[in-house]
Amino acid sequence: MARKIHFFFFFCCCVLLLLSSCIPTKKDHYANGNDFPQIVTKDTLTALTVNTSTSYFLYRDQPMGYHYDMIKDFCDYYGLELKVVTVQNSNQLVEMLKNNVGDVITYDMAIDNELKDSVLYCGWNTVTHQVLVQRAEPKDSLILDVTGLIGKEVTVRQGSKFDVRLQNLNKELGGGILIKEVNSDSIVLEDLIRDIAMGVIPYTIADEHTAQLNRTYYRNLNVDLPVSFDQEASWMVRKNSPILADSLNAWFKSADSRPSY
């Protein structure tokens, strides 16, 4: 009798172990992919972005921004609720995506071959280049050639792609650019552009389309001088979300989603 009880107990333990291994945990859920079918099932898509005047911001408690408008239209098309998670600077976005904080990065992410093993670039796609942002007046003080940056102070956020480009440009020119790096996590590119418009700092570097958008707010800016070659930028999802990537690509292909400025 004792032997039968022991066997029955052992059998029950095995069944419980088997059942528990079949119950999907949150970790298992993401290990198997939180792709578009799962997003549709839970009725919510989470977008990661930066709180800026060109991507996502609140005005009178209403969310705005051209990246926000595009992902909102995508969610409305598929009947999804949109949840937005914002960060203070773009350096945090990729890590948050990999840690499953969100489903898609809705921000201009420079296409980096080193990341292609872990992410998929999709949806919004643009080709841009970096430009010098400076005040338009007085006209006789405008820098019209990159050699004119020698001896000038240019402010960039430390470790950003603009910092990297400026350091390389400085080497190409043989030195002389006075690079001022700011390392506060709370400072974004739009803050520096605003400071130029307000006369706080003289120069910074920005993506051309971001600079053009900000010029619609600050008409006293000049953003005509390129300081880099063209570079492609896009939205981003995890590698294990190919259906979401394809859905975003198809929607952008069929929808007239690009903003004008």
C-alpha positions, 0 to 999 in steps of 0.5 A: 500500500505504501508503495502504491501511495509513493508511486501515486505521489511521484506520478502527481509530481511529474504531472504538475511539473509537466503542466507548469512547464507548459504555462507561458510566463512573461519571459517565455512569451517574449522569448517566443516573440511578441510579434504582431499577432500577440499585439493584436490579441492584447489590443495594445501596441507600445511605442518607445520614443524621445520626448521632443518637439518633432517626435512626441510632446504634449500640448494642452494635455494632447499628444502631438508630434509627427512620429506620434501621428504616424504610429497613431494612424497605424494603430487606428487602422488596426484597431489598437490602443497606443501606449507611448513610453518616452525617454530623455535621450535616444541612447536608451531606446535600443536597450529598452526595446531589447528589454521588452519595454516596448514593441517598436521604436518610433524615432529616427534611428540611424541604420547601424550594421552592428545592430542588424543581428538583433533588430529589424529596421522598418516602417518610417524610413528617411535619408538625411544628412547632418547640418550645421545649425546657426543663426541666420543673422547677421548674414556676414557672419554665416559659416558657408564652408566647414573650414569656417568652423575652425576656431568656433565653438560647437555644442553637441551632446556627449557621445551622440552621433553628432559628437562622433561626426564633429570629432571626425570632421575636426580630424579631417580639418586638422583640428581647431574646432572648439567642441563643447560636449554637454553630458546631461541626460535631460538635454536633447537636440531640440534644446540645443537648437532652441538655445541657438535661436535664443542666442545662448550658444552659437552652433550645433549639429543636427539631422537635416530634416530635424533642423528643417522642422525646428526652423519652422518654429525658429525662423531666425535659424540657418540650416543650409550647411551640410557637414556629413554624407547622406545617412539612412534612418528608420524605426526599429523592432526586435528581430523576433517581430518580423510580422510587425516589421512587415505590417509597418512596412506594408502600411507605410507603403500604402499610406501617405504617411510622410509629414511635410515641412 
